[in-house]
Amino acid sequence: MNLKKQLPNLLTFANLFCGTVAIIFAIKGDFEATAILVALGIVFDFFDGFTARLLHVHSELGKQLDSLADMVTSGVVPGIVMLQLLINSIDKDAVGYFGTDPEGATGSMLPYIGLLLTLAAAYRLAKFNIDSRQTNHFIGLPTPAMNLLVVSLPLIIEYSPDMFFVNLVQRPYFLITTTIILSFLMNAELSLFSLKFTGFSFKKNGVKYVFLALCLVLLLILKFVAVPFIILLYIVLSIINTLRNKAI
């Protein structure tokens, strides 16, 4: 076995492992562990592609494995987390899927709307694999960005001192609206810049440097609450960047 050729795939498997274990913690209602594993999975997801480009070992197998791993880490996990959040928004005493009837005390099927994220992520990843346009940019919100936003919501509830955000995130209408908007954005014909660097000049990567700097500021000020604002910032900067490029 050529280790050089298999290194990107090993990183992809690390992403898949993190996502699989994250599912277990999400079902148990341990959202902090879920978020840590998701973050690790996304890091591995970044470096498998980076390593493949660095070592010039791209393969169709690696591409398919990457999508399958992403489907678990950034497709199944956020769907389960949103399901749990909707269960908890109906039954405040619920702790994890096995801690309560998933239909809740009211017999509502409402929580299952959260799994729309999983379906939309699957569609988005399938489209990505056959779309030759998405080499230097994305069309539609990437699944890892959606995933980070969703797994940040229970952390906002747990750790944010701002009760406005805490109360908002616990409202079923907010969670359902967020689910629908994210599902739409993942598959919208919306051009979003990629964080892949082909060089380090500010001229070519200005929007990326500005985005990363603003992310750091937001995280220092708002902590977990910053994540939804970072995703919104990403979309807004992408739209501005697209309009700027068209005007040139």
C-alpha positions as CSV (number, residue, x, y, z in Angstrom):
1,M,0.0,0.0,0.0
2,N,1.3,3.4,-1.0
3,L,0.9,5.5,2.2
4,K,1.3,8.8,0.3
5,K,-1.7,7.9,-1.9
6,Q,-3.8,6.7,1.1
7,L,-3.1,9.6,3.5
8,P,-6.0,11.8,2.3
9,N,-8.3,8.8,2.6
10,L,-7.1,8.1,6.1
11,L,-8.0,11.7,7.0
12,T,-11.4,11.2,5.4
13,F,-11.9,8.1,7.6
14,A,-11.0,10.2,10.6
15,N,-13.8,12.6,9.6
16,L,-16.2,9.7,9.2
17,F,-15.2,8.3,12.6
18,C,-15.8,11.7,14.3
19,G,-19.2,12.0,12.6
20,T,-20.2,8.5,13.6
21,V,-19.3,9.1,17.3
22,A,-21.0,12.5,17.1
23,I,-24.2,10.8,16.2
24,I,-24.1,8.7,19.4
25,F,-23.5,11.8,21.5
26,A,-26.2,13.8,19.7
27,I,-28.7,11.0,20.4
28,K,-27.7,11.0,24.1
29,G,-28.2,14.8,24.2
30,D,-24.5,15.5,24.9
31,F,-24.3,18.5,22.6
32,E,-20.9,19.8,23.8
33,A,-19.2,16.5,22.9
34,T,-21.1,16.5,19.6
35,A,-19.8,20.0,18.7
36,I,-16.2,19.0,19.6
37,L,-16.4,15.9,17.3
38,V,-18.1,17.9,14.5
39,A,-15.3,20.5,14.7
40,L,-12.7,17.8,14.6
41,G,-14.4,16.1,11.7
42,I,-14.6,19.4,9.7
43,V,-10.8,19.9,10.4
44,F,-10.1,16.5,9.0
45,D,-12.4,17.2,6.0
46,F,-10.4,20.3,5.3
47,F,-7.0,18.6,5.5
48,D,-8.0,15.6,3.4
49,G,-8.5,17.8,0.4
50,F,-5.6,20.0,1.3
51,T,-3.3,16.9,1.5
52,A,-4.6,15.5,-1.7
53,R,-3.8,18.7,-3.5
54,L,-0.4,19.0,-1.8
55,L,0.6,15.4,-2.7
56,H,-1.1,15.4,-6.1
57,V,-3.0,12.2,-5.3
58,H,-6.6,13.1,-6.3
59,S,-8.8,10.0,-7.0
60,E,-12.4,9.3,-7.8
61,L,-12.5,6.9,-4.8
62,G,-11.3,9.7,-2.5
63,K,-13.9,12.1,-3.9
64,Q,-16.7,9.6,-3.2
65,L,-15.4,8.7,0.3
66,D,-15.2,12.5,1.1
67,S,-18.8,13.0,0.2
68,L,-19.9,9.9,2.2
69,A,-18.0,11.1,5.2
70,D,-19.5,14.6,4.9
71,M,-23.0,13.1,4.7
72,V,-22.5,11.5,8.1
73,T,-20.6,14.4,9.8
74,S,-22.4,17.3,8.2
75,G,-25.6,15.7,7.1
76,V,-26.9,13.2,9.7
77,V,-25.4,14.9,12.8
78,P,-27.1,18.3,12.3
79,G,-30.4,16.7,11.4
80,I,-30.3,14.8,14.7
81,V,-29.2,17.9,16.7
82,M,-32.1,19.9,15.2
83,L,-34.5,17.0,16.0
84,Q,-33.3,17.0,19.6
85,L,-33.7,20.8,19.8
86,L,-37.2,20.6,18.6
87,I,-38.0,17.8,21.1
88,N,-36.6,20.0,23.9
89,S,-38.5,23.0,22.7
90,I,-41.7,21.1,23.2
91,D,-40.7,19.2,26.4
92,K,-38.3,21.2,28.5
93,D,-37.5,18.2,30.7
94,A,-36.3,16.1,27.7
95,V,-32.6,15.1,27.8
96,G,-31.7,13.2,24.6
97,Y,-33.8,11.1,22.3
98,F,-33.9,8.2,24.7
99,G,-34.9,10.5,27.6
100,T,-38.4,11.1,26.2
101,D,-40.9,10.0,23.6
102,P,-39.7,11.6,20.3
103,E,-43.3,12.6,19.7
104,G,-43.3,14.6,22.9
105,A,-46.0,14.9,25.5
106,T,-48.3,16.6,23.0
107,G,-47.9,13.8,20.4
108,S,-46.4,16.3,18.0
109,M,-44.5,15.1,14.9
110,L,-42.9,18.5,14.7
111,P,-39.4,17.5,15.8
112,Y,-39.0,15.3,12.6
113,I,-38.9,18.5,10.5
114,G,-35.3,18.8,11.8
115,L,-34.4,15.8,9.6
116,L,-35.1,18.0,6.5
117,L,-31.5,19.2,7.0
118,T,-30.2,15.7,6.4
119,L,-32.2,15.3,3.2
120,A,-31.2,18.7,1.9
121,A,-27.5,17.9,2.8
122,A,-27.7,14.6,0.8
123,Y,-29.1,16.4,-2.2
124,R,-26.5,19.2,-2.0
125,L,-23.6,16.7,-1.7
126,A,-24.9,14.6,-4.7
127,K,-25.2,17.8,-6.8
128,F,-21.7,18.8,-5.8
129,N,-20.2,15.6,-7.1
130,I,-21.6,16.1,-10.6
131,D,-21.2,19.9,-10.8
132,S,-18.0,20.9,-12.6
133,R,-18.6,24.6,-11.7
134,Q,-17.6,24.2,-8.1
135,T,-13.8,24.0,-8.3
136,N,-12.8,27.4,-6.9
137,H,-16.1,28.4,-5.3
138,F,-19.3,26.9,-4.0
139,I,-22.8,27.1,-5.3
140,G,-25.1,26.9,-2.3
141,L,-24.1,26.9,1.4
142,P,-21.5,24.2,2.1
143,T,-22.8,21.5,4.4
144,P,-20.0,22.1,7.0
145,A,-21.1,25.7,7.4
146,M,-24.7,24.6,7.9
147,N,-23.5,22.0,10.4
148,L,-21.4,24.5,12.5
149,L,-24.4,26.8,12.7
150,V,-26.7,24.0,13.9
151,V,-24.4,22.5,16.5
152,S,-23.7,26.0,17.9
153,L,-27.4,26.4,18.8
154,P,-27.5,24.1,21.9
155,L,-24.2,25.6,23.1
156,I,-25.8,29.1,22.9
157,I,-28.6,27.8,25.1
158,E,-26.2,26.3,27.5
159,Y,-23.5,28.9,27.8
160,S,-24.7,32.3,26.4
161,P,-25.4,34.9,29.1
162,D,-27.7,36.8,26.7
163,M,-31.2,35.5,27.6
164,F,-32.6,37.0,24.4
165,F,-30.6,34.6,22.2
166,V,-31.2,31.7,24.6
167,N,-35.0,32.2,24.6
168,L,-35.0,32.7,20.8
169,V,-33.1,29.5,20.1
170,Q,-35.5,27.5,22.2
171,R,-38.6,28.6,20.2
172,P,-40.0,26.0,17.8
173,Y,-40.8,28.6,15.2
174,F,-37.2,29.8,15.2
175,L,-35.8,26.2,14.8
176,I,-38.3,25.3,12.1
177,T,-37.6,28.6,10.2
178,T,-33.8,28.0,10.5
179,T,-34.2,24.5,9.2
180,I,-36.1,25.6,6.2
181,I,-33.8,28.5,5.4
182,L,-30.6,26.4,5.7
183,S,-32.1,23.6,3.6
184,F,-32.9,26.1,0.9
185,L,-29.5,27.9,1.1
186,M,-27.6,24.6,0.7
187,N,-29.2,24.0,-2.7
188,A,-29.7,27.6,-3.9
189,E,-27.9,29.0,-7.0
190,L,-25.9,31.2,-4.7
191,S,-22.1,31.7,-5.4
192,L,-20.0,31.5,-2.2
193,F,-16.3,31.9,-2.0
194,S,-14.1,29.0,-1.0
195,L,-11.5,29.2,1.8
196,K,-9.0,27.3,-0.3
197,F,-5.9,29.4,-0.8
198,T,-3.9,29.0,-4.1
199,G,-1.6,31.8,-3.0
200,F,-1.2,34.3,-0.2
201,S,-1.5,37.7,-2.0
202,F,-4.1,40.0,-0.5
203,K,-5.2,41.0,-4.0
204,K,-6.4,37.5,-4.8
205,N,-7.5,36.6,-1.3
206,G,-8.7,39.9,0.1
207,V,-12.3,38.7,0.9
208,K,-10.9,35.6,2.6
209,Y,-8.6,37.6,4.8
210,V,-11.3,40.1,5.7
211,F,-13.7,37.2,6.5
212,L,-11.2,35.4,8.7
213,A,-10.3,38.6,10.6
214,L,-13.9,39.4,11.2
215,C,-14.6,35.8,12.4
216,L,-11.8,36.2,15.0
217,V,-13.3,39.4,16.3
218,L,-16.8,38.0,16.4
219,L,-15.6,34.9,18.2
220,L,-13.7,36.9,20.8
221,I,-16.7,39.2,21.5
222,L,-19.7,36.8,21.2
223,K,-18.2,33.3,21.6
224,F,-20.8,30.7,20.6
225,V,-23.3,33.3,19.6
226,A,-20.9,34.4,17.0
227,V,-21.4,31.3,14.8
228,P,-24.7,32.2,13.3
229,F,-23.4,35.7,12.6
230,I,-20.3,34.3,11.0
231,I,-22.4,32.2,8.6
232,L,-24.5,35.2,7.8
233,L,-21.3,37.3,7.2
234,Y,-20.0,34.5,4.9
235,I,-23.1,34.8,2.8
236,V,-23.1,38.6,2.7
237,L,-19.4,38.9,1.8
238,S,-19.9,36.2,-0.9
239,I,-22.7,38.2,-2.5
240,I,-20.6,41.4,-2.3
241,N,-17.6,39.6,-3.8
242,T,-19.7,38.2,-6.6
243,L,-21.2,41.6,-7.5
244,R,-17.7,43.1,-7.3
245,N,-16.3,40.5,-9.7
246,K,-19.1,41.0,-12.2
247,A,-18.5,44.8,-12.1
248,I,-14.8,44.4,-13.0
